[in-house]
Amino acid sequence: MTIDLGLLGAHLREHQVNPAAAVEAERAGYGTLWLDASPPADLALVEELLDATTRLVVGTSVVNVWTADADTVAASYHRVEARHPGRFLLGVGIGHREVHTEYASPYDTLMSYLDKLAAEGVPADRTVVAALGPKMLRLARDCTAGTVPCMVPAEHTRRARSILGAGKLLLPGHFALPEPDAERARAIARSAPPGTALAVTNYANNLRRLGYTDDDLAHAGSDRLIDALVAHGNPATVATKLLAHRDAGADHIGVYPLGDDPVATLLSVAEAVHTVQAR
């Protein structure tokens, strides 16, 4: 099966998104709307967003293996696919040890979860995993359609493509903030993810693999690290930084909007990317 995700994806959390926002994202040219932050296993909001739009793909970024029963997720996948064929991509992730007291054996646990989905008829080519390190990236390559990583600079995308090889989906997410004042942009970033997420072990270890130091990770991120994780500046600069992922091997670029109005940020970013591409 093939699925058209488009070049850009809009990442929104459950409290930020509704059918009207999905329609706006679709009109702005986003190919996919990613429902973030461990959506419930019934995937009811996914279906609601698809009902409101005509071509937009909805993906989960990501269903959490600790909180979403695999059998329920599989049944929900089949319900959504029957109603909106070819417009849903199931993203699955292992979560974080800082959040889940039961967190253990992440590789084996995720592999077991994927096996359960497969046993319930969920196609591997309609599933992606949130993979950061080499071992999880190889799992994504061997067992699913690819990966939907977040909190990653373009260098991670380049390395991930070398592990995934050709033909696997590489769908990185990147923070974006059209704000020309660099110090203001960095302050906003430090008070929200990505700054607040740097204490999460999975993210911190991945950034260390990319050459960032404990000093970079301290105090909600050095300027160097924040600038790598957040596309900020004027709209054209933001667009160019996001498109660096495509140049590094991404099939699609997910946009995590920062600022007081995430939908407005998404619309500004989409316009800027389309303008830069048209030059």
PEGIBEL-V358288 format. One record per residue. N is the residue number from 1. PHI is phi as a letter, one per 40 degrees, with the letter a starting at -180 (999 if undefined). PSI is psi in whole degrees, -180 to 180 (* if undefined). Layout:
# PEGIBEL-V358288
n | phi | psi
N | PHI | PSI
N | PHI | PSI
This chain:
# PEGIBEL-V358288
n | phi | psi
1 | 999 | 145
2 | b | 154
3 | a | 132
4 | c | 103
5 | c | -13
6 | g | 174
7 | c | -38
8 | b | 142
9 | b | 144
10 | b | 119
11 | c | 121
12 | b | 147
13 | c | 166
14 | d | -39
15 | c | -10
16 | c | -15
17 | b | 148
18 | a | 174
19 | d | -37
20 | c | -40
21 | c | -37
22 | c | -41
23 | c | -43
24 | c | -42
25 | c | -42
26 | c | -46
27 | c | -31
28 | c | -10
29 | h | 6
30 | c | 135
31 | c | -26
32 | b | 143
33 | b | 121
34 | c | 122
35 | c | 112
36 | c | 172
37 | g | 59
38 | f | 64
39 | c | 153
40 | c | 157
41 | c | -22
42 | c | -15
43 | f | 31
44 | c | -39
45 | c | -35
46 | d | -48
47 | c | -39
48 | c | -41
49 | c | -38
50 | c | -37
51 | d | -33
52 | c | -13
53 | b | 174
54 | b | -34
55 | b | -15
56 | d | 134
57 | c | 143
58 | b | 133
59 | b | 158
60 | b | 133
61 | b | 75
62 | a | 158
63 | c | 130
64 | c | 125
65 | c | -22
66 | c | -22
67 | b | -12
68 | b | 110
69 | d | 132
70 | c | -39
71 | c | -41
72 | c | -42
73 | c | -43
74 | c | -44
75 | c | -39
76 | c | -41
77 | d | -49
78 | c | -36
79 | c | -47
80 | c | -44
81 | c | -37
82 | c | -36
83 | c | -34
84 | b | 72
85 | c | 134
86 | g | 13
87 | b | 17
88 | b | 132
89 | b | 126
90 | c | 108
91 | c | 134
92 | b | 143
93 | a | 164
94 | c | -8
95 | g | -159
96 | b | 142
97 | c | -26
98 | c | -18
99 | b | -39
100 | b | 115
101 | c | -25
102 | c | 1
103 | d | 123
104 | a | 153
105 | f | 60
106 | d | -42
107 | c | -51
108 | c | -38
109 | c | -44
110 | c | -40
111 | c | -42
112 | c | -40
113 | c | -45
114 | c | -37
115 | c | -40
116 | c | -42
117 | c | -44
118 | c | -40
119 | c | -26
120 | c | 11
121 | g | 13
122 | c | 120
123 | c | 138
124 | c | -30
125 | c | 7
126 | b | 19
127 | b | 138
128 | b | 160
129 | b | 154
130 | c | 96
131 | b | 136
132 | b | -57
133 | c | 167
134 | d | -39
135 | c | -45
136 | c | -34
137 | c | -38
138 | c | -37
139 | c | -45
140 | d | -44
141 | c | -43
142 | c | -24
143 | b | -9
144 | a | -175
145 | c | -16
146 | i | -149
147 | b | 150
148 | b | 76
149 | c | 156
150 | b | 170
151 | f | 45
152 | b | 137
153 | c | 175
154 | c | -27
155 | c | -36
156 | c | -40
157 | c | -43
158 | c | -45
159 | c | -39
160 | c | -41
161 | c | -36
162 | c | -29
163 | c | -44
164 | c | -35
165 | g | -175
166 | c | 152
167 | g | -3
168 | b | 144
169 | c | 130
170 | b | 110
171 | b | 64
172 | c | 150
173 | b | 142
174 | b | 139
175 | c | 145
176 | b | 139
177 | a | 101
178 | c | 89
179 | a | 111
180 | c | -20
181 | c | 106
182 | c | -41
183 | c | -40
184 | c | -42
185 | c | -44
186 | c | -38
187 | c | -42
188 | c | -43
189 | c | -38
190 | c | -25
191 | c | -1
192 | a | 172
193 | d | 132
194 | c | -21
195 | d | -47
196 | c | -14
197 | c | -3
198 | c | -16
199 | c | -7
200 | c | 126
201 | d | -47
202 | d | -44
203 | c | -45
204 | c | -45
205 | c | -39
206 | c | -41
207 | c | -34
208 | c | -40
209 | d | -28
210 | c | 2
211 | h | 4
212 | c | 147
213 | b | 173
214 | c | -33
215 | c | -38
216 | c | -37
217 | c | -20
218 | c | 156
219 | f | 42
220 | g | 23
221 | h | 132
222 | c | 164
223 | d | -43
224 | d | -44
225 | c | -45
226 | d | -41
227 | c | -29
228 | c | -31
229 | c | -19
230 | b | 123
231 | c | 104
232 | b | 166
233 | h | -161
234 | c | 165
235 | d | -40
236 | c | -38
237 | c | -43
238 | d | -48
239 | c | -44
240 | c | -40
241 | c | -39
242 | c | -43
243 | c | -14
244 | c | -29
245 | c | -41
246 | c | -44
247 | c | -25
248 | c | -3
249 | h | 5
250 | c | 147
251 | c | -20
252 | a | 147
253 | b | 118
254 | c | 137
255 | b | 117
256 | c | 107
257 | c | 134
258 | b | 162
259 | h | 175
260 | c | -26
261 | b | 89
262 | c | -36
263 | c | -42
264 | c | -39
265 | c | -45
266 | d | -43
267 | c | -41
268 | c | -43
269 | c | -44
270 | c | -44
271 | c | -42
272 | c | -43
273 | c | -44
274 | c | -37
275 | c | -45
276 | c | -41
277 | c | -30
278 | c | -12
279 | c | *
